Amino acid sequence: MKNISISTFINIIFSIAIIFICLAFGIFIKLDQQKHQMIQHQRYEIITKSVLSYHNFTPKIIDDLEKKLDIKYIDNSDLKLKILNQAITIYQKEYINIRLRVFNLDDKYYIYIQRFGLNMMFLDKVYIRSNILFIAIAFVFVLLMTLLLYILFRKKLKPLKELNNSIQQFSKGDFSVHIDIKSKDEIGQISDSFNQAITNINLLINSKNLFMRNIMHELKTPITKNLFLINMIETKQTQDKELLIKNLNLMNDTINELANIEKLKTDFLNFQKESINILQLLQELIANTDISEVKIINNTKNPNIVVNRPLFVILLKNLLTNGYKYATDHHIYIKILDNQIVFKTKGDKLSKDLEYYTQPFSQETKNSQGLGLGLYIANEIAILHHYRLHYWHDKGYNNFSLVYDKRNINKTK
């Protein structure tokens, strides 16, 4: 019950309610029929006892019986014979030397009393009708009211379903979604608050993007000019000049990494996935870098995965660069398995947990190369794909695994 939707839950509840209503009215009809038959039989027995209380039947006695019991004496022999031959017996009971039978012919009920030397038939003018018609009307009324309540519930839930769909679109990165619900109830209030929240978020995103573009432009332009001027100055390649160029290049790399983070966040708005061959993508990526000491081991029959290609290229490039930068022998081993990709490099075990290195600007030491954004960017892209990074150290090798399904991690040695 915890995992079913509200709509499905209401469908189940109303289905059960309708079944119980049908069963309840079925029981009422059955009980009413039994009660009706019991009252009818009691009446027939009372008539029988009243008739048999007389030994001689004069016209006056018969007239008194007709008035008292609301019956009519049948003295027509042909009609009696027709009733006995054609009518349906609906009730009969036998006493000592007495036999009572009730017949139905043409929707009329006839009471036939037999005793030694006595055969009398009466037309029952009173027929106690059952409450089936009333029960049927009540059943239709209750059923219609239940269906009306169901329709009202469904109509009331329709805006909630629309709100849920819009929230799902928003969670996938569609910040242009707008909920058009005009109701004044709680759902309408939530919709208005949600629309206002989206408007505020879009304003913040646009403001942040504008700020980031401006600041990166303002930083990148003087750095580029300074690098150009330094290279134009005809001086010897001194240590100070190399250090200055190195620092400017580091600043330029910083801006590029910040741009990658910005691209990561903005690309989430149009997050489109496609099927790619991870083996071919790695080979193309390595061919376009200066990293040469890379060995790829493919241990899967199906190297295709569904990802956002531009973002996934950034993820793989950061893992490659990070591994090459800190590998003591600059060799990288990549294993492609059914559910993960393992980047294996020789080096000392990380002094801190992986979570520390997936934070922005984290560094092992003050003199470490880079700004500690590589694993942060890689981890953010993995999270967007619902993948995860895993790390372990074994026999002098650091292993970074990108797991892309929910199966257990195979710690490849």
C-alpha positions, -999 to 999 in steps of 0.1 A, spaced: 0 0 0 29 24 6 41 22 -30 8 27 -48 -4 61 -61 -33 80 -45 -53 75 -77 -48 37 -76 -56 37 -39 -89 56 -45 -98 32 -73 -92 2 -50 -112 18 -21 -142 26 -43 -141 -8 -60 -142 -25 -26 -170 -2 -15 -191 -10 -46 -185 -48 -41 -196 -45 -4 -227 -24 -14 -237 -51 -39 -232 -79 -14 -251 -59 13 -281 -53 -9 -280 -89 -21 -282 -100 15 -311 -75 21 -330 -89 -8 -325 -125 3 -336 -117 39 -366 -97 26 -377 -127 4 -374 -150 34 -394 -126 56 -421 -122 29 -425 -160 25 -427 -164 63 -455 -138 66 -474 -153 36 -471 -188 51 -483 -176 85 -513 -160 68 -521 -192 49 -520 -212 81 -542 -187 99 -567 -189 71 -565 -227 72 -571 -228 110 -600 -203 108 -617 -223 81 -612 -257 98 -626 -243 130 -661 -247 115 -677 -281 108 -706 -269 88 -703 -241 62 -735 -222 57 -736 -192 33 -735 -169 64 -703 -186 78 -686 -184 44 -696 -147 41 -682 -141 75 -649 -158 66 -646 -138 34 -651 -105 53 -629 -115 82 -600 -130 62 -604 -109 30 -608 -140 9 -633 -152 -17 -648 -187 -18 -644 -205 -51 -675 -226 -59 -670 -229 -96 -661 -265 -103 -645 -257 -137 -624 -230 -122 -613 -253 -95 -603 -280 -120 -584 -254 -141 -565 -242 -110 -556 -277 -100 -544 -287 -135 -527 -255 -146 -516 -235 -116 -482 -236 -100 -479 -249 -65 -460 -223 -44 -466 -237 -10 -479 -268 6 -481 -282 41 -497 -313 56 -512 -317 91 -530 -348 106 -557 -355 81 -553 -320 67 -536 -308 35 -529 -272 26 -518 -261 -8 -514 -226 -23 -515 -221 -61 -505 -193 -84 -524 -187 -116 -524 -155 -136 -508 -136 -107 -536 -147 -84 -532 -168 -53 -556 -196 -44 -557 -214 -11 -569 -250 -13 -578 -268 20 -585 -305 20 -598 -325 49 -617 -358 50 -651 -350 35 -641 -313 29 -625 -296 -2 -626 -258 -1 -607 -233 -23 -604 -196 -17 -590 -167 -37 -566 -147 -15 -575 -110 -21 -545 -98 0 -511 -104 -13 -483 -91 10 -457 -77 -14 -420 -78 -6 -398 -48 -3 -377 -57 -34 -387 -26 -53 -378 -4 -24 -345 -22 -19 -337 -19 -56 -344 19 -56 -322 23 -25 -295 2 -41 -295 23 -73 -295 55 -52 -266 44 -30 -247 31 -61 -252 64 -80 -241 84 -49 -210 62 -46 -202 67 -83 -208 105 -79 -184 106 -50 -158 87 -70 -161 112 -99 -158 141 -75 -127 125 -59 -112 119 -93 -120 155 -104 -104 168 -72 -73 147 -77 -68 158 -113 -50 191 -104 -28 171 -80 -18 148 -108 -10 178 -130 10 192 -101 29 160 -98 37 158 -135 49 194 -134 72 187 -104 86 157 -122 94 179 -153 110 204 -130 131 177 -113 144 167 -148 156 202 -154 127 218 -172 126 252 -154 101 266 -179 73 245 -165 42 264 -153 12 251 -135 -22 266 -145 -45 256 -116 -72 282 -108 -87 265 -77 -86 283 -43 -80 252 -22 -47 239 -8 -37 224 -42 -42 258 -59 -21 275 -31 7 249 -36 6 255 -73 9 293 -69 38 288 -45 55 264 -69 51 288 -98 66 316 -77 95 293 -66 103 285 -103 102 322 -112 126 330 -83 149 301 -92 151 312 -129 159 347 -117 187 334 -95 200 311 -123 201 339 -148 217 363 -124 243 337 -115 251 328 -151 254 364 -160 278 370 -131 299 339 -139 302 348 -176 312 384 -167 338 374 -141 353 347 -163 355 371 -192 371 398 -170 397 373 -156 404 355 -189 411 387 -210 440 401 -189 455 367 -184 456 361 -222 470 396 -227 497 390 -201 507 357 -215 509 373 -250 531 401 -237 554 379 -217 561 357 -247 567 388 -268 593 402 -245 627 392 -258 644 381 -227 661 349 -216 640 321 -203 646 328 -166 632 309 -137 611 339 -127 596 342 -162 588 304 -163 571 307 -128 551 337 -140 539 319 -171 532 288 -150 511 309 -126 492 326 -154 485 292 -171 473 279 -137 449 308 -134 437 301 -170 432 264 -161 413 276 -130 389 296 -152 385 267 -176 376 243 -147 351 269 -133 337 271 -168 333 233 -168 314 235 -136 292 261 -150 286 240 -181 278 210 -159 251 229 -141 236 246 -171 236 215 -193 214 199 -167 186 220 -180 187 202 -214 199 168 -202 196 145 -232 209 109 -232 220 86 -260 236 52 -264 274 53 -267 301 27 -270 323 33 -240 353 15 -254 353 36 -286 347 68 -266 377 60 -244 399 53 -274 389 85 -291 395 105 -259 429 90 -253 439 97 -290 431 134 -285 452 138 -253 489 137 -245 484 107 -223 500 77 -240 507 51 -213 471 38 -212 460 2 -214 423 -6 -219 410 -41 -209 375 -48 -221 358 -75 -201 322 -70 -213 303 -82 -243 281 -51 -244 302 -19 -239 272 3 -247 257 26 -220 231 54 -222 246 88 -211 248 125 -220 278 124 -243 293 159 -238 291 156 -200 303 120 -200 334 131 -220 342 156 -193 338 129 -166 361 104 -184 387 132 -192 388 143 -155 393 107 -143 420 101 -169 438 134 -161 435 129 -124 449 93 -127 478 104 -150 487 134 -128 491 114 -96 503 80 -109 539 75 -98 548 57 -131 523 77 -153 507 44 -164 469 40 -164 450 7 -166 413 9 -175 390 -21 -171 355 -21 -187 332 -45 -168 295 -52 -172 285 -26 -146 315 -4 -141 347 12 -154 378 9 -132 407 34 -135 438 18 -119 471 37 -113 501 30 -92 505 53 -61 501 57 -24 467 53 -7 447 84 -4 450 98 31 413 107 33 380 92 22 368 97 -14 341 121 -1 368 146 8 382 147 -27 348 150 -44 344 184 -27 353 215 -48 389 228 -43 400 199 -22 438 192 -23 460 166 -7 487 192 1 492 229 -5 517 221 -32 494 198 -52 489 204 -88 455 218 -99 427 230 -77 411 198 -67 381 202 -91 386 171 -113 370 146 -90 344 171 -79 333 176 -115 335 139 -123 314 131 -92 287 157 -101 283 143 -136 281 108 -121 253 119 -98 234 135 -127 235 101 -144 225 83 -112 260 67 -112 285 67 -84 322 68 -78 340 42 -56 376 41 -44 398 14 -29 436 8 -27 451 -26 -33 487 -38 -36 501 -4 -43 474 7 -68 447 32 -65 414 21 -80 386 46 -90 355 28 -102 325 44 -120 296 22 -112 266 26 -135 241 1 -122 228 -12 -88 247 -45 -87 274 -51 -62 308 -35 -68 334 -60 -82 367 -49 -67 389 -58 -96 424 -66 -85 
